[in-house]
């Protein structure tokens, strides 16, 4: 059984009916407390660590299932290669901007 199936079953068990994958949790009949409890169930049963706020930012079975499946993917075992920092201050700032960070 996939993580998506497990998530769908947990939600359907709470509601006592099947749920369309794109149906909003609140429109389906869940409230904030039910979503917090559902978060505890999902993280406990599947052994994953997702923020409780994800229950609100991914408000349907399809979106939440994608997050859960992504949380179960193996983490890269090799660390990212770090490049030595050198050069002038201008070169370092350019490298930071290019890599997506902001100079401090």
C-alpha positions as a Markdown table, in Angstrom:
| # | Residue | x | y | z |
|---|---|---|---|---|
| 1 | Unk | 0.0 | 0.0 | 0.0 |
| 2 | Unk | 1.4 | 3.4 | -0.9 |
| 3 | Unk | 1.6 | 6.4 | 1.4 |
| 4 | Unk | -1.1 | 8.1 | -0.7 |
| 5 | Unk | -3.5 | 5.2 | -0.1 |
| 6 | Unk | -2.7 | 5.2 | 3.6 |
| 7 | Unk | -3.4 | 9.0 | 3.9 |
| 8 | Unk | -6.6 | 8.6 | 1.9 |
| 9 | Unk | -7.8 | 5.7 | 4.2 |
| 10 | Unk | -7.0 | 7.7 | 7.4 |
| 11 | Unk | -9.0 | 10.7 | 6.1 |
| 12 | Unk | -11.9 | 8.5 | 4.9 |
| 13 | Unk | -12.0 | 6.7 | 8.3 |
| 14 | Unk | -12.3 | 10.1 | 10.1 |
| 15 | Unk | -15.2 | 11.2 | 7.8 |
| 16 | Unk | -16.9 | 7.8 | 7.4 |
| 17 | Unk | -17.0 | 8.2 | 3.6 |
| 18 | Unk | -14.9 | 8.3 | 0.5 |
| 19 | Unk | -13.2 | 11.6 | -0.3 |
| 20 | Unk | -12.5 | 13.0 | -3.7 |
| 21 | Unk | -8.7 | 13.5 | -4.0 |
| 22 | Unk | -9.2 | 17.3 | -4.8 |
| 23 | Unk | -11.9 | 17.9 | -2.2 |
| 24 | Unk | -10.8 | 20.5 | 0.4 |
| 25 | Unk | -10.5 | 19.1 | 3.9 |
| 26 | Unk | -12.7 | 21.8 | 5.5 |
| 27 | Unk | -15.4 | 21.4 | 2.8 |
| 28 | Unk | -15.3 | 17.6 | 3.3 |
| 29 | Unk | -16.2 | 18.2 | 7.0 |
| 30 | Unk | -12.9 | 18.2 | 8.9 |
| 31 | Unk | -12.0 | 21.0 | 11.3 |
| 32 | Unk | -8.7 | 22.3 | 12.6 |
| 33 | Unk | -8.6 | 20.0 | 15.5 |
| 34 | Unk | -9.3 | 17.0 | 13.3 |
| 35 | Unk | -6.4 | 18.0 | 11.0 |
| 36 | Unk | -4.0 | 18.3 | 13.9 |
| 37 | Unk | -5.0 | 14.8 | 15.1 |
| 38 | Unk | -4.7 | 13.5 | 11.6 |
| 39 | Unk | -1.2 | 14.9 | 11.4 |
| 40 | Unk | -0.3 | 13.0 | 14.5 |
| 41 | Unk | -1.7 | 9.8 | 13.0 |
| 42 | Unk | 0.1 | 10.3 | 9.7 |
| 43 | Unk | 3.5 | 11.0 | 11.2 |
| 44 | Unk | 3.2 | 8.2 | 13.7 |
| 45 | Unk | 2.0 | 5.5 | 11.3 |
| 46 | Unk | 4.3 | 6.4 | 8.5 |
| 47 | Unk | 7.2 | 7.4 | 10.6 |
| 48 | Unk | 7.8 | 10.7 | 8.8 |
| 49 | Unk | 8.4 | 14.3 | 10.0 |
| 50 | Unk | 6.2 | 16.9 | 8.3 |
| 51 | Unk | 5.2 | 20.2 | 9.8 |
| 52 | Unk | 1.6 | 20.4 | 11.1 |
| 53 | Unk | 1.1 | 23.5 | 9.0 |
| 54 | Unk | 1.3 | 21.3 | 5.9 |
| 55 | Unk | -2.2 | 20.0 | 6.8 |
| 56 | Unk | -3.5 | 23.5 | 6.1 |
| 57 | Unk | -1.2 | 24.4 | 3.2 |
| 58 | Unk | -1.9 | 21.2 | 1.4 |
| 59 | Unk | -5.7 | 21.0 | 2.0 |
| 60 | Unk | -6.7 | 18.0 | 0.0 |
| 61 | Unk | -5.7 | 14.3 | -0.3 |
| 62 | Unk | -3.8 | 14.7 | -3.6 |
| 63 | Unk | -1.6 | 17.6 | -2.4 |
| 64 | Unk | -1.0 | 16.0 | 1.1 |
| 65 | Unk | -0.2 | 12.6 | -0.5 |
| 66 | Unk | 2.5 | 14.2 | -2.7 |
| 67 | Unk | 4.1 | 15.8 | 0.4 |
| 68 | Unk | 4.0 | 12.5 | 2.3 |
| 69 | Unk | 5.5 | 10.5 | -0.5 |
| 70 | Unk | 8.3 | 13.1 | -0.9 |
| 71 | Unk | 9.0 | 12.8 | 2.8 |
| 72 | Unk | 9.5 | 9.1 | 2.5 |
| 73 | Unk | 12.1 | 9.3 | -0.3 |
| 74 | Unk | 15.6 | 8.4 | 0.8 |
| 75 | Unk | 17.9 | 11.3 | 1.6 |
| 76 | Unk | 21.1 | 11.7 | -0.4 |
| 77 | Unk | 23.9 | 9.9 | 1.4 |
| 78 | Unk | 26.7 | 12.0 | 0.1 |
| 79 | Unk | 27.0 | 15.5 | 1.3 |
| 80 | Unk | 27.0 | 18.4 | -1.1 |
| 81 | Unk | 30.4 | 19.4 | -2.3 |
| 82 | Unk | 31.5 | 22.7 | -0.9 |
| 83 | Unk | 33.6 | 25.0 | -3.0 |
| 84 | Unk | 36.4 | 26.9 | -1.3 |
| 85 | Unk | 35.6 | 30.5 | -0.9 |
| 86 | Unk | 38.3 | 32.8 | -2.1 |
| 87 | Unk | 38.9 | 35.9 | -4.1 |
| 88 | Unk | 37.9 | 39.4 | -3.6 |
| 89 | Unk | 34.9 | 40.5 | -1.6 |
| 90 | Unk | 33.1 | 41.3 | -4.9 |
| 91 | Unk | 33.8 | 37.8 | -6.3 |
| 92 | Unk | 32.4 | 36.2 | -3.1 |
| 93 | Unk | 29.2 | 38.4 | -3.2 |
| 94 | Unk | 28.7 | 37.4 | -6.9 |
| 95 | Unk | 29.1 | 33.8 | -6.0 |
| 96 | Unk | 26.6 | 34.1 | -3.2 |
| 97 | Unk | 24.0 | 35.8 | -5.5 |
| 98 | Unk | 24.5 | 33.2 | -8.2 |
| 99 | Unk | 24.0 | 30.4 | -5.7 |
| 100 | Unk | 20.7 | 31.9 | -4.4 |
| 101 | Unk | 21.8 | 33.4 | -1.1 |
| 102 | Unk | 22.0 | 37.0 | -0.1 |
| 103 | Unk | 25.2 | 38.6 | 1.2 |
| 104 | Unk | 25.0 | 39.6 | 4.8 |
